Amino acid sequence: MRLQDKVAIITGSSKGIGEGIARVFSAEGAKVVIVSRNEQEGLKLAQELGSEAGQAIYIKADVTSKESITGLIDAALNAFGRLDVLVNNAGYHISKNVEETSEDEWDFIMNTNLRSTFLCSKYAIPHLRKTKGNIINISSMVGLVGQPNAGAYAATKGGQIAMSKGMAIDFAKDGIRVNVICPGWIQTPLVEEWFDQQEDSAASRQYIYAQHPLGRIGTIEECGKAALYLASDDSAFVTGITLNIDGGVTLGY
Ligand code: NAP
């Protein structure tokens, strides 16, 4: 059990990559805090993990709201008494170039992906300092190499990487490690929604799979295992890195 009795908040964990991380952490003995805006799937997952291994709770929160975030952290501390790991995973993707992106859309994606990472980290750090805990930010390959029709999204994902490096330097003295995961394409509801929006979704799927040298897209469990490495003492000497879980898709760009 590599996370026995550690307490982890995972934002956006009712489904997709966050769910994969919650499942792997829970199986390794962590007490997990499942977070999303819509209760149904998150509650179901918390009930399943709570009865299976360790304990899990669901907290409804919107990471674009400071009050919601401070409420989330208070609730996690009330339930479990400590905080060891924060995973900033909640996020969304807007498929538009910068010219087509409205100012409201820019604000929305910034608030959802980047400002949320800032706010959750800001209010978690005092508690992580007590446990010498760590932060894992879920960025994207897009933050490293860009993507067509994703200027605003790329800005949020590149911003997460840069901010993580800064935080890794600032909080190393407190024993807090800060690392980033950059997934390639991962099989999640968000990605399925994107495939569904394409004119020929079967052809798009084939094209995207072929873009990955390993010939497929990734699974949420594979992201969970990467996060487990960064959350656990196995990576005790690792801070400020970006760990690509991408089937090699960023190679050869
Ligand atoms: P997803 O399937 O759409 O799941 C997103 C999760 O975040 C859900 O639990 C959603 O629940 C929650 N969420 C969204 N907005 C929220 C908010 N304002 N407050 C609280 N929770 C919120 O997405 P995903 O594909 O797993 O992506 C997760 C992260 O990985 C994102 O940051 C994304 O940029 C990144 N990523 C994904 C891929 C990929 O291929 N899937 C690749 C690279 C990076 P509610 O809607 O109920 O709130």
Boltz pocket constraint, residues with backbone or C-beta under 6 A from the ligand:
constraints:
  - pocket:
      binder: B
      contacts: [[A, 11], [A, 12], [A, 13], [A, 14], [A, 15], [A, 16], [A, 17], [A, 18], [A, 35], [A, 36], [A, 37], [A, 38], [A, 39], [A, 61], [A, 62], [A, 63], [A, 64], [A, 88], [A, 89], [A, 90], [A, 91], [A, 92], [A, 93], [A, 112], [A, 113], [A, 138], [A, 139], [A, 140], [A, 141], [A, 182], [A, 183], [A, 184], [A, 185], [A, 186], [A, 187], [A, 188], [A, 189], [A, 190], [A, 191]]
      max_distance: 6.0
